[in-house]
């Protein structure tokens, strides 16, 4: 018996709309990463882009459990000596680009190669409710209703 491998012409990419308001960040990011990889399909192939196009709205209303909003620290390095910088999700969500919290959480769940970068290009995150992807007719996926734990945590 041969192992099935999906071909590029067999793949059909759908558009999915996810509302992030009140959803726990890690659970949301793992669901988005699964959709981008295509693991929800029966014809999943690890070396092919089988995933969907994912549109996330209300990124500024994402929820973090416990005290992660203030205590969690993200590090980055500028490349210069002593150039390590740190920030918290609270500062990022209050800043000009609150969608970066979701983008980075999803990016860190995908592979770090050309396929992962290609899959990240299928993710679009918007801080508010407005998005320019209505002509694609995305199907709405309610992540908060899938499991009671998806929408728990402190009120932010």
Protein Blocks (a to p, Z undefined) as FASTA:
>chain_A
ZZddddfklpccddddddfehpafklmmmmmmmmmnopmpmkbcfkbcfbccdddehkll
pccehjllmmpccdddehiahiaccddfklmmmmmblmlmmmmmmmmmpccbfklmmmmm
mpccdfblbdcklmnopadddfklmpmklmgcjdZZ
